[in-house]
Amino acid sequence: WYAKYAINRVTIGYQQGGEDSGDSATDAVDYYENTYWGISMAVNDNLSISYGNTESTKHFNNEGSADITIDIDSINVSYSMGAASIRYQDTDGSNAAYTSGTNYDHKELNISLAF
């Protein structure tokens, strides 16, 4: 399920979902539980900013296996004027690929011109 609410230049969204693996083996994944939320704001006609968070938990059939949760935060900024645009993204995550202690850090800057 999901919900989205927009007022003026701000939009807020929230979503929950899951996936049942259907595998009943003792060491197999039982199901995934996912939560997403985000907020975006059009500061003006040219500038927009957004923040989003994702949490995904991998649950195992075996009670002795610890569940693993991925947590990802992302900030995005976009500025465009005419045929030029600049976009910046900063994303950080923990337990990447459902591996405990594995972190993810990604920063990206894009500049584009259209002629």
N, C-alpha and C positions, 0 to 999 in steps of 0.2 A: 504494500500500500504506500501511497505517497500523498503529500499535501503541499500545495504551493500557494503563497499569498503575495500579492503585489500591491503596493500603494505608492503612488507617485513614482519616484525614481528608484525605489527599493523593492527587491524581490527576495523572499525567504522561502526556502524549500526544505522538506524533510522526507526521508524515505526509509522504509524498513523492508527487508526481504530475506529470503533464505533459499537454500537448495538442499534437498535430501539426496544423498548419494545412492541410496538403494542397496548399498553393499553391507551385508550383515556379518562379514568376517570380523573377528575379535580385534585385529590391529588396523582395521579400515576406518576411514572417515565416516562418521554417522551423518553429520549435516553441517552446513555453513550457515551462520547467522550474520546478516549484514545491516549496517545502519549508515545512512548518508545524510548530511545536512549542509546547507550552504546559504550564503547571503551575498547579494550583489547590489551594487549601487551605481547608477549612471550619474556621476558627479555633474556633468554637463553634456552637451552634444558630442564632445570629443573624448572625454575621459570616463572610463569605467573601472571599478575596482571590485574584486570578489574574493571571498574566502570560502573554502570548503573543507569538510572533514569526512573521512571514511573510516569506519571500523568494521572489520570482518573477522569473525571468530570461527576457527576450525575445531569442531567438536568430534571426539573420537568415540567409537563403540566401547573401547576398553576403559573402564573406570579408573584404571591405574595410569593412563596416559593423560598428561596435562593438556588442556585446551590451549590453543595458541591464537592470539589476537594481533592482527595487523592494525596499526593506527597510522593514518596518513593525513597530513595537514597541507593545504595548498593555498597560496596567495597569488592572485593574478592582477596585473595592472595593464590596461590597454589605452593608448592614446592615438587617435587618428585625426588627420586634418587633410582634407582633399584626398590626394592620391598617396599620401604618406601615412605610415602607421608604425608605431613602436609598441612592442608587447614584451612584458616581463612576467616570468613565472618562477616561483620559489616553492618547491615541494620537499617536505621532510616526512620520513616514515620510519616506523620501528617494526621489527620482526618481519622484514620483507620476505616474500615467498614462503610465508609461514615457518620461518626458521628463527628460533629464539636468538636474540642478541644481534641480529643482522639489521643494520640501519640503511636507510635510503636517503640520499640528499641530492636534489637535482635543481639547478638554477639554469634558466634559459632566457636569453635576450634576443628578440627578433626585430629586425628593421626591414621594412619593405617599401618600395617605391613603384608606382605603376605609371607607365607612360602611354 
